[in-house]
Amino acid sequence: MHRTLFSLFLLAIVISCSQKEKKNVSETIKYPNQDAPLALLMREMFVDMEGIKVSVEEGKSIKLYLEKHKEILTAKPTDANVKSETFQSMGMAYLASLKELENSKKEELLDNYQLLVNSCLACHNNFCPGPVKRINLLKID
């Protein structure tokens, strides 16, 4: 009887430990493209967009991000095939939308912000759909 209980106890510990290991592995793979300069830039751009969203919601002028975000055209992606003419065009469209937003009058902020978020979604639907759910959090209803 004691052997059976001891064996069950050991089995429970082994199963518990293996489940914790699997959980930790999935946590470390939060960003599968973590080392690519373009992926790092995109994460920074998302944080910038969160700040822009707050400013737009409050009707305040936004910080200028155009120079920083221009790196989208030159940053090295995880997959070199991503840097196609279509990607470049979409990147230029994003930068044009950002410039328009940065130069917006107060009453134009919301509409121009929504255009900017939509340009992010359009590109990510074509090239890297993983962050689409997160980008949708940037929308203002």
N, C-alpha and C positions, 0 to 999 in steps of 0.2 A: 504494500500500500504506500509506504514511504517512498519507494523507488518510483512508482507511478506518479505521485505528486511532484517529486523532485524533477522527473523527466518533463512533465507538463510545464513546470516552472521554468526550466531551461529553454524549452521550446518557445514559450511566451517571450522570454528575454531576447532570443535570437530573432524572432519575427519582429518584435518591437524595434530592435536596433537596425534591422535591414530596412524597415519602413522609414526610419529617421534618416538613414543614409540616402535613400531615394529622394526624400524631400529636400535635403540639402543640395543634391546635385541639380535638381530642377531650379532651385533658387539661384545657383551660380550661373545658369544659362538664361538669365533674365534678358540679356541683350546678346543675341547670337552673333551680331556684327560689331561687337564692342570695340575692336581695334581699328576699324576703318575710319580714316579722317572724316569722310562724308557722314558716317553714322554718328560720330561724336558731334559733328557740327549740327546735324539734324536734332539731336537731343538738346543742344544749347538753343537752337531755334525754337523748339517747343517751349522751353522755359521763357524765352523772350516773348513768345506769343501769349503765354499766360499773363505776363505783365502788361502787354498791349491790351489784352481783353479787359483787364481791370480798369485800365485808363479809359478805354472806350465806354465801358459801363458807367464810369463816373463822369464821362463827358470832359475828361482832361486831355491835354495834348500828350502825345506819346513820345517816348524816347526815340532817338534815331538809330536804326539798326541796319540801314542799307549797306553801309561799307562792310560791316561784319558779315552780313548774309550774302554778299557777292561771292564769298568763298564757295558757295554752292556750285558755281560753275567750274571751279578748279580743284576742289577737294577730291582726293582719291577715294573711289568707292570700293566696296568689298569685291564686286564683280565689275571688271573693266568694261564689259559689254553694256552696262547701264548708261555709260556716257555716250549716248547716241545723239543724233540731231534732234530727235523728239525730246529727249531729256534736256538738252540745251535750250530748246524753244520754250519748254515748260518752265525751266529755271529763269529764263529771261522774262516770261510772263509773270512769274511770282515776284521778281524784283521790280517790275513795272507796277504791279499792284501795291507792293510795299511802299514804293516811292509816292504813289498816288495817296496812300493812306497817310504817310508822313506829312504830306502837303495839304491834307484835308482841312476844310473848315469844320467847325464844331458840328454843324448839322449834317455833314457828310460822313462823319466818323463811322457810324454803325454800318451804313451801306458799304463803304470801302473796306471795312474790316471783314465783313461777310464775304466780299469778293476775294480777299486775301486768303481766308480760310478755305474757300472753295477751290482756289488754285492749288493749295496744298493737297486737298482731297483728290483733285483731278490727276495730279502727278502720281500720288501714292496708289491710286487705283490702277495705274498703268505699270508702275515699276516696283513698288514695294508695299503691298497691301497690309502688311503686319500692323503698322501704326494707325491705320484708318480709324479704328475704334477710339484710340486715344485722341486723334485729331478732332473727332466729332465732339469731344469734350470742350473744344475751343469755341464751338458755336454759341451764339447768343440768340435766345428765342425772343 
